[in-house]
Amino acid sequence: MIVPKRPSTAAGVAMHYDELDLAYRRIWGEHVHHGYWRTGRESPAEAADALVEEVERRLALEPGQTLCDIGCGYGATAARIAARHDVSIIGLTLSSAQEKVANARPPSRFTCLQRDWLHNDLPDASFDRAYAIESSEHMVDKARFFREAARVLRPGGRLVVCAWLEGKDAHQWQIRHLLEPICREGRLPSMGSRADYEALAVDAGFILRDYEDVSSRVRRTWTICLRRFAGRMITDPALRRLALSSQTRNRDFIFSLPRLILALRTRAMRYGIFVWSRN
């Protein structure tokens, strides 16, 4: 488990997304997750939706089910799933900016709550399915992340997690110059490995059903983001002010864009999709 010298808090994660709300939406759009390229010919928007489809497929949804979106961002993923399936979804986010956008969407079977997953106050055994797309990385206590998922899922329920992971054979220089700074700049309290996630899930009562490393299919995301950021710095005064202002406390995330590109290409960081079922 990679733990930066200055680990983040839930409040720090909320501040990160609130402060960089403009940057996230103008550079990448309504999703706050990687794109997934099956053919390489997809547009960024199509690739972002393709990752949602990969999660949907692994959830094995049935009509009438209730889902929990753990770290729902702007609600784009939940809205797409609710539109394509006869299911209802409760999403949680730490960010007030994200909650405002999510709940401004047209009426649907999706509701967003501004709430910390680790202190969610949701009823026991109230969901058939749960998923976390790139949100477990922001959890201060990853063991509790899994325990809460097990608590709110019904017996036989399914959990799908898309996660940034420490590479199995990451060298010390990669940890020091890539992974630790990525954690610090991206407000990740820690970054676990595949083995860390699997051990924590087993301890919480989950059975691993499937795992896939999709790093090569998602890594294009950061090259696109860096290119768009560079262009926007020329054409977008509001983004330029945000990035250059000494008052922007999270502007160091800019440095993580090239780090993320290099970390994924050198296999120091991996991107995995897990599927678990609850005992």
C-alpha positions as CSV (number, residue, x, y, z in Angstrom):
1,M,0.0,0.0,0.0
2,I,1.4,3.4,-1.1
3,V,0.8,6.0,1.6
4,P,2.1,9.6,0.9
5,K,3.9,11.5,3.6
6,R,1.1,13.9,3.7
7,P,-2.0,11.7,3.4
8,S,-5.3,13.4,2.5
9,T,-8.6,13.5,4.4
10,A,-12.2,13.3,3.3
11,A,-12.4,17.1,3.7
12,G,-9.3,17.4,1.5
13,V,-10.9,15.2,-1.2
14,A,-14.1,17.3,-1.1
15,M,-12.1,20.5,-1.4
16,H,-10.1,19.1,-4.4
17,Y,-13.2,18.4,-6.4
18,D,-15.1,21.5,-5.4
19,E,-12.1,23.8,-6.2
20,L,-11.3,22.0,-9.5
21,D,-14.9,21.6,-10.6
22,L,-14.4,24.0,-13.6
23,A,-11.3,22.2,-14.7
24,Y,-12.7,18.7,-14.5
25,R,-15.8,19.6,-16.5
26,R,-14.2,21.8,-19.1
27,I,-11.3,19.4,-19.8
28,W,-13.0,16.0,-19.6
29,G,-16.8,16.5,-19.3
30,E,-19.5,15.1,-17.2
31,H,-17.7,11.9,-16.2
32,V,-15.0,11.8,-13.6
33,H,-13.4,8.6,-14.7
34,H,-11.2,7.2,-17.4
35,G,-12.3,6.4,-20.9
36,Y,-12.2,2.8,-22.2
37,W,-11.0,2.2,-25.7
38,R,-12.1,-1.1,-27.2
39,T,-11.1,-0.4,-30.8
40,G,-9.0,2.8,-30.4
41,R,-11.3,4.7,-32.8
42,E,-13.8,5.9,-30.1
43,S,-14.1,9.5,-29.2
44,P,-13.3,10.5,-25.6
45,A,-17.0,10.7,-24.9
46,E,-17.7,7.3,-26.4
47,A,-14.7,5.9,-24.4
48,A,-16.0,7.3,-21.1
49,D,-19.4,5.7,-21.8
50,A,-17.7,2.4,-22.8
51,L,-16.3,2.2,-19.3
52,V,-19.8,2.6,-17.9
53,E,-20.9,-0.3,-20.1
54,E,-18.1,-2.5,-18.8
55,V,-19.3,-1.8,-15.3
56,E,-22.9,-2.5,-16.3
57,R,-22.0,-5.8,-17.8
58,R,-20.2,-7.0,-14.7
59,L,-23.0,-5.9,-12.4
60,A,-25.3,-8.4,-14.2
61,L,-28.4,-6.2,-13.6
62,E,-31.9,-7.4,-13.2
63,P,-35.1,-5.3,-13.4
64,G,-36.2,-3.8,-10.1
65,Q,-32.9,-3.8,-8.4
66,T,-31.5,-1.1,-6.2
67,L,-27.9,0.1,-6.7
68,C,-25.5,2.2,-4.8
69,D,-23.0,4.3,-6.7
70,I,-20.1,4.8,-4.3
71,G,-18.5,8.1,-5.3
72,C,-21.0,9.1,-8.0
73,G,-19.3,12.3,-9.2
74,Y,-21.6,14.4,-11.4
75,G,-24.1,11.5,-11.6
76,A,-23.4,10.8,-15.3
77,T,-22.7,7.1,-14.8
78,A,-25.8,6.6,-12.6
79,A,-28.0,8.5,-15.0
80,R,-26.8,6.3,-18.0
81,I,-27.4,3.1,-16.1
82,A,-30.8,4.2,-14.8
83,A,-31.8,5.2,-18.4
84,R,-30.8,1.8,-19.8
85,H,-32.1,-0.5,-17.1
86,D,-35.1,-0.7,-14.8
87,V,-33.2,0.0,-11.7
88,S,-33.0,2.7,-9.0
89,I,-29.7,4.2,-7.9
90,I,-28.5,6.1,-4.8
91,G,-25.2,7.9,-5.3
92,L,-22.8,9.4,-2.8
93,T,-20.3,12.1,-3.2
94,L,-18.2,14.3,-0.9
95,S,-18.3,17.2,-3.2
96,S,-21.0,19.9,-3.0
97,A,-20.3,21.0,-6.5
98,Q,-20.8,17.5,-7.8
99,E,-24.0,17.0,-5.8
100,K,-25.5,20.2,-7.2
101,V,-24.9,19.0,-10.8
102,A,-26.0,15.5,-10.1
103,N,-29.3,16.5,-8.6
104,A,-30.0,19.1,-11.3
105,R,-30.3,16.3,-13.8
106,P,-33.8,15.5,-15.3
107,P,-36.0,13.5,-12.9
108,S,-35.0,9.8,-13.0
109,R,-34.5,6.9,-10.7
110,F,-31.2,8.3,-9.5
111,T,-30.7,10.4,-6.3
112,C,-27.4,11.9,-5.2
113,L,-26.5,12.4,-1.5
114,Q,-23.6,14.6,-0.3
115,R,-22.2,12.1,2.2
116,D,-19.0,10.3,3.2
117,W,-19.2,6.7,2.2
118,L,-17.3,5.7,5.4
119,H,-20.1,7.3,7.5
120,N,-23.0,6.8,5.1
121,D,-25.8,5.9,7.5
122,L,-27.5,3.8,4.8
123,P,-29.6,0.8,6.0
124,D,-28.2,-2.6,6.3
125,A,-28.8,-5.0,3.4
126,S,-30.6,-2.3,1.4
127,F,-28.9,-2.8,-2.0
128,D,-28.7,-5.5,-4.6
129,R,-25.6,-4.1,-6.4
130,A,-22.9,-1.5,-5.6
131,Y,-20.1,-0.1,-7.7
132,A,-17.2,2.3,-7.2
133,I,-15.5,3.8,-10.2
134,E,-12.2,5.4,-9.2
135,S,-13.5,6.4,-5.8
136,S,-12.0,3.7,-3.5
137,E,-8.6,5.4,-4.0
138,H,-10.0,8.4,-2.1
139,M,-11.0,6.4,0.9
140,V,-9.0,7.1,4.1
141,D,-9.8,3.7,5.4
142,K,-10.0,1.1,2.6
143,A,-10.8,-1.8,5.0
144,R,-13.9,0.2,6.1
145,F,-14.7,0.9,2.5
146,F,-15.2,-2.8,2.0
147,R,-16.9,-3.4,5.3
148,E,-19.5,-0.8,4.5
149,A,-20.1,-2.3,1.1
150,A,-20.7,-5.7,2.7
151,R,-23.0,-4.2,5.2
152,V,-25.3,-2.4,2.8
153,L,-25.4,-5.2,0.2
154,R,-27.9,-8.0,0.5
155,P,-26.6,-11.6,0.7
156,G,-25.5,-12.6,-2.8
157,G,-25.2,-8.9,-3.8
158,R,-22.4,-7.9,-6.2
159,L,-19.7,-5.2,-5.9
160,V,-17.8,-3.9,-8.9
161,V,-14.8,-1.7,-8.3
162,C,-12.6,0.1,-10.9
163,A,-9.4,1.2,-9.2
164,W,-6.0,2.8,-9.7
165,L,-3.5,0.3,-8.4
166,E,0.1,0.1,-7.4
167,G,1.9,-2.1,-10.0
168,K,3.1,-5.4,-8.8
169,D,6.8,-4.8,-9.6
170,A,7.0,-1.0,-9.2
171,H,10.6,0.1,-8.6
172,Q,11.5,2.4,-5.7
173,W,12.2,5.3,-8.1
174,Q,8.7,4.9,-9.6
175,I,7.1,4.8,-6.1
176,R,9.1,7.9,-5.0
177,H,8.7,10.0,-8.2
178,L,5.4,8.8,-9.6
179,L,3.1,7.0,-7.3
180,E,3.7,8.9,-4.0
181,P,3.3,12.3,-5.8
182,I,0.2,11.1,-7.7
183,C,-1.3,10.2,-4.3
184,R,-0.4,13.6,-2.8
185,E,-1.4,15.7,-5.8
186,G,-4.6,13.7,-6.5
187,R,-5.7,13.7,-2.8
188,L,-5.5,9.9,-2.5
189,P,-4.9,8.9,1.1
190,S,-3.3,5.7,-0.2
191,M,-3.0,3.5,-3.3
192,G,-3.4,-0.2,-2.9
193,S,-2.2,-3.1,-5.0
194,R,-4.4,-5.8,-6.5
195,A,-3.3,-8.1,-3.6
196,D,-4.2,-5.4,-1.1
197,Y,-7.7,-5.0,-2.5
198,E,-8.3,-8.7,-2.7
199,A,-7.2,-9.3,0.9
200,L,-9.3,-6.4,2.3
201,A,-12.4,-7.7,0.4
202,V,-12.0,-11.2,1.7
203,D,-11.7,-9.9,5.2
204,A,-15.0,-8.0,4.7
205,G,-16.8,-11.2,3.5
206,F,-16.6,-10.9,-0.3
207,I,-15.8,-13.7,-2.8
208,L,-13.8,-12.6,-5.8
209,R,-15.6,-13.5,-9.0
210,D,-13.4,-11.8,-11.6
211,Y,-10.5,-9.4,-12.2
212,E,-9.3,-7.7,-15.3
213,D,-6.3,-5.4,-15.8
214,V,-7.5,-2.9,-18.4
215,S,-4.6,-0.4,-18.1
216,S,-3.8,-0.5,-21.8
217,R,-7.4,0.3,-22.7
218,V,-7.7,3.4,-20.4
219,R,-4.3,5.0,-20.4
220,R,-5.0,7.2,-23.4
221,T,-7.3,9.3,-21.1
222,W,-4.4,11.3,-19.6
223,T,-2.7,12.1,-22.9
224,I,-6.0,13.6,-24.0
225,C,-6.4,15.5,-20.7
226,L,-2.9,16.9,-20.9
227,R,-3.4,18.0,-24.5
228,R,-6.8,19.6,-23.8
229,F,-5.4,21.4,-20.7
230,A,-2.5,22.9,-22.7
231,G,-5.0,24.1,-25.3
232,R,-7.4,25.5,-22.7
233,M,-4.6,27.4,-21.0
234,I,-4.4,29.5,-24.2
235,T,-8.1,29.8,-25.0
236,D,-9.9,29.7,-21.6
237,P,-9.2,32.7,-19.3
238,A,-11.2,31.2,-16.4
239,L,-9.2,27.9,-16.5
240,R,-6.0,29.9,-16.8
241,R,-6.8,32.0,-13.8
242,L,-7.6,28.8,-11.8
243,A,-4.4,27.1,-12.8
244,L,-2.1,30.0,-12.2
245,S,-3.6,31.5,-9.1
246,S,-1.5,31.1,-5.9
247,Q,-4.9,30.9,-4.1
248,T,-5.8,27.6,-5.9
249,R,-4.8,25.0,-3.3
250,N,-5.1,22.0,-5.6
251,R,-3.3,23.3,-8.6
252,D,-0.5,20.9,-8.0
253,F,-2.7,18.2,-9.6
254,I,-1.5,19.7,-12.9
255,F,1.8,18.0,-12.3
256,S,0.1,14.6,-11.9
257,L,-1.0,14.6,-15.6
258,P,2.4,13.7,-17.0
259,R,3.1,11.5,-14.0
260,L,-0.1,9.5,-14.7
261,I,0.9,9.0,-18.3
262,L,4.3,7.8,-17.4
263,A,3.1,5.6,-14.5
264,L,0.6,3.7,-16.7
265,R,3.1,3.3,-19.6
266,T,5.9,2.0,-17.3
267,R,3.4,-0.3,-15.5
268,A,4.2,1.4,-12.1
269,M,0.4,2.0,-11.9
270,R,-2.3,-0.3,-13.1
271,Y,-6.0,0.0,-13.7
272,G,-8.1,-3.0,-12.6
273,I,-11.7,-3.9,-12.6
274,F,-12.8,-6.3,-9.8
275,V,-16.1,-8.2,-9.4
276,W,-17.0,-9.5,-5.9
277,S,-20.1,-11.2,-4.5
278,R,-21.2,-10.9,-0.9
279,N,-21.4,-14.1,1.2
